[in-house]
């Protein structure tokens, strides 16, 4: 049963909403433009708010739904087994988003999907990390930098500020931070060179 749920979660993550919306409504594959990434940020950049907002919402939602599949198991909610299954499902849906089987394994960087995952499992730590994201974003307008700073703060908030003592959750928080850094390697290079693009809320595409 658990293995089936993990597979379903991966397949759910593999539904690349940015590619689907881009091709269906704009006849554009967002992976061929901008940063070449199949995520919400590049959708905002290439197609504007009307496409970017739904992609952001749906990518976050699929992360939450992937984790919520744990409720179909026989485990008691909030039990150790239930939480471990949630973590496994979260990792599966995230891998699906980054390496989608339906789209040649060319997916997104996982920021919105991670948000959907973590808000279900560790809502307080996620909310505090989200504040870090917003603070960095509104001061820089750079999504990649904001995501990495929020990711790096996540294990610190969980384990230092909130006093988590569960080693599995500690490991999960570190994995989240590492994934955000690894998937943003090219962004780090552009940030260092001061070439990273900034996001504006309104563009000509939205008029």
Buried (B, 14 or more C-beta within 10 A) or exposed (E): EBEEBBEBBBBBBBBBBBBBBBEEEBEBBBBEBBBEBBBBBBBBBBBBBBBBBBBBBBBBBBBBBBBBBBEEBEBEEEEEEBBBBBBBBBBBBBBBBBBBEEBEEBBBBBBBBBBBBBBBBBEEBBEBBBEBBEEBBEEBBBBBBBBBBBBBBBBBBBBEEEEBEBEEBBEBBBBBBEBBBEBBEBBBEBBEEEEBBEBEEEBEBBE
